[in-house]
Amino acid sequence: MTGAELAAAVEGVIAPYGRAVVAFSGGVDSSVVAVAAHRALGAGALAVTARSESNTAEDIALCRLVAESAGLAHEVLEYSELAIPNYAANPANRCYFCKNELYTRLGALAAGRGFQAVLDGSNVDDAGDYRPGLRAVSEHGVRSPLREAGLRKADVRALARHYGLPNHDRPAAPCLSSRIPYGQQVTAEKLRQVAESERFLHSLGFNELRCRHHGDLARLEVSPDDFPALMQKRAEIESHLKSLGFRWVALDLGGFRSGSLNEALRPTNPPSNGYGSG
């Protein structure tokens, strides 16, 4: 479908909702839903961004940029994810507890202010990934207009370009907690180390990357095409990451791959509670 056809499909799904709150993280998927809701519902659409320890100042700034560029009604909801029961313990279904808290809060906001629906940015391809948060989507009756309209990841990118979104080509950027192996405690200090490490690597020109936090060890994932550039800067990178509190810095020869920590999960016996990545 063309961009105009994709827009018509998603906006057509949203229009009957009347008034809707959009869970708006600043990623491409939720940005597309927020803009589609604004176009379909006008003043009846509100984009809400959750701000906590697991997202960065850059994440919030991007949300504000997208909202401003598209003329969205936008609010920021602040609370501590680390205070959510079971979240900081970092079980394999951590994302469920995160999304359950988010949609509990958004549901209360919607009910208190006369909104008929809460929307998320799930698309068709998400059903094939390990995403515990989708259980919370179902339990809270959250609507997923991208999935309902049959859009896949490539369609969402195309629609983001059609809408002229400033983040249409931004790589996926899951929350910082996704950098910490399951079963290892999530702390504010670990999240700070990850955020500052990735910020530094971005400043050196690396785009799609992850800094996985393994206690004293920082495991870096970048595209294999970036290996030569990273090795040329290895002394600078090692020095800076050690200044952040890591003792060792390692390059993962497998290269960047989203959700690599899910590789530790047994494919024949996945954890309960559903479909989180990073």
Disulfide bonds with the S-S distance in Angstrom:
none
